[in-house]
Each structure stands twice: as structure tokens, then as C-alpha cells.
Amino acid sequence: ENEEEELASVSQARADDSEIARYIEAVRTRVTSVFVYPDLEGSLNCTLYVRMIPGGEVVEARVIKSSGNASFDRQAENAVRKAAPLPVPSNPRLFQRMREIKFVFDPEQ
């Protein structure tokens, strides 16, 4: 019986991970769609940390791994705020796991 519960739990966690990955990809797509940066020299990317409240409103957006270009990084942070509300799951259990996300932002992707 415990083994069945454990299998169900692992299965649920895997399904949750998959669902969250889809939402993070939707967030990345939304942010990219509003990103404005005139002179992209080569391929730049940065890692963003985003903290949200239910409904997808952004309460914090910051670069945690720089692209090496301060202007690009600032524009990436601005794009996160401009893209709000971000797509988030309506399921509170899933949202709780997605309240804080990190992702690589690469407008060329």
C-alpha cells in the first residue's frame, strides 16, 4: 500500500514538473515578445529570477547571472515587468511551486 502511494506521489510530482516546465516556457515566450533591445551584438542571454503573486503579477524580477551587458540585463528585467501578468497555473498547489522561478532569457531562442 505504501509503495502504491509512493508511486502515485512520484507520478504526481513528474506531472507537476512537466506542467510547470510548460508554464515557464510560456513565461519565457511572453517576456521575449515584449523585449526591446535595438542593437543585439551577437547572442546575449542572462538568467532571470522572478517572484510572483497569484494571478501572475510580478513582485520581483532581477538578473542572477549577467549577460555581461548591463543594458541588455536591464531591458530583460523591464521586459518581465512589462509582460505581467505572466501565465501561471490556476491550481494553487502548482502555483506554490512556481511562485519563484529562474530561467535563461535568450531573445534569439
C-alpha positions as CSV (number, residue, x, y, z in Angstrom):
1,E,0.0,0.0,0.0
2,N,2.8,2.4,0.9
3,E,4.5,1.5,-2.4
4,E,1.4,2.4,-4.3
5,E,1.2,5.8,-2.5
6,E,4.8,6.4,-3.2
7,L,4.4,5.6,-6.9
8,A,1.4,7.9,-7.1
9,S,3.3,10.6,-5.4
10,V,6.3,10.3,-7.8
11,S,3.9,10.2,-10.7
12,Q,2.1,13.4,-9.5
13,A,5.5,15.1,-9.0
14,R,6.6,14.2,-12.5
15,A,3.3,15.5,-13.9
16,D,3.6,18.7,-11.9
17,D,7.2,19.2,-13.1
18,S,6.0,18.8,-16.7
19,E,3.2,21.3,-16.2
20,I,5.5,23.8,-14.5
21,A,8.0,23.5,-17.3
22,R,5.2,24.4,-19.8
23,Y,4.3,27.5,-17.8
24,I,7.9,28.6,-17.5
25,E,8.2,28.2,-21.3
26,A,5.1,30.3,-21.7
27,V,6.6,33.0,-19.4
28,R,9.8,33.0,-21.4
29,T,7.8,33.4,-24.7
30,R,5.7,36.2,-23.2
31,V,8.8,38.1,-21.9
32,T,10.6,37.7,-25.3
33,S,7.5,39.1,-27.1
34,V,7.8,42.4,-25.2
35,F,11.6,42.6,-25.1
36,V,13.0,45.6,-26.9
37,Y,16.7,45.9,-27.5
38,P,17.9,47.7,-30.6
39,D,21.5,46.6,-31.2
40,L,21.9,42.9,-30.3
41,E,25.5,42.2,-30.9
42,G,25.9,38.5,-31.2
43,S,23.9,36.2,-28.9
44,L,23.3,37.6,-25.4
45,N,21.4,35.8,-22.6
46,C,21.0,36.2,-18.9
47,T,19.4,34.2,-16.1
48,L,16.4,35.8,-14.5
49,Y,14.9,35.3,-11.1
50,V,11.1,36.1,-11.0
51,R,8.9,36.2,-7.9
52,M,5.1,36.4,-8.5
53,I,1.9,36.6,-6.6
54,P,-1.2,34.6,-7.6
55,G,-2.6,35.9,-10.9
56,G,0.9,36.2,-12.3
57,E,1.7,39.8,-11.1
58,V,5.5,40.2,-10.8
59,V,6.8,41.4,-7.4
60,E,10.4,40.9,-8.2
61,A,12.5,40.5,-11.3
62,R,16.2,40.5,-11.3
63,V,19.2,39.2,-13.2
64,I,21.1,36.5,-11.2
65,K,23.6,35.7,-14.0
66,S,24.5,38.6,-16.2
67,S,24.9,38.6,-19.9
68,G,27.9,40.8,-19.5
69,N,25.9,43.7,-21.0
70,A,24.3,45.9,-18.3
71,S,21.9,47.5,-20.8
72,F,20.7,44.1,-22.1
73,D,20.2,42.8,-18.5
74,R,18.2,45.9,-17.5
75,Q,16.0,45.6,-20.6
76,A,15.4,41.9,-19.7
77,E,14.2,42.8,-16.2
78,N,12.0,45.5,-17.7
79,A,10.5,43.0,-20.2
80,V,9.5,40.7,-17.3
81,R,7.6,43.6,-15.6
82,K,6.1,44.7,-18.9
83,A,4.9,41.2,-19.7
84,A,2.9,40.9,-16.4
85,P,0.6,39.4,-15.6
86,L,2.6,36.3,-16.5
87,P,0.9,33.0,-17.4
88,V,0.6,30.9,-14.2
89,P,-1.3,27.8,-13.2
90,S,-4.7,28.4,-11.6
91,N,-4.1,25.3,-9.4
92,P,-2.8,26.7,-6.1
93,R,-0.6,23.7,-5.4
94,L,1.2,24.1,-8.8
95,F,1.4,27.9,-8.4
96,Q,3.0,27.5,-5.0
97,R,5.9,25.6,-6.7
98,M,6.1,28.3,-9.4
99,R,5.9,31.4,-7.2
100,E,9.6,31.8,-7.6
101,I,11.2,30.8,-10.9
102,K,14.6,31.1,-12.6
103,F,15.1,30.8,-16.3
104,V,17.6,31.6,-19.0
105,F,16.4,34.5,-21.1
106,D,17.6,34.4,-24.7
107,P,15.6,36.5,-27.1
108,E,17.2,34.7,-30.0
109,Q,15.7,31.3,-29.0
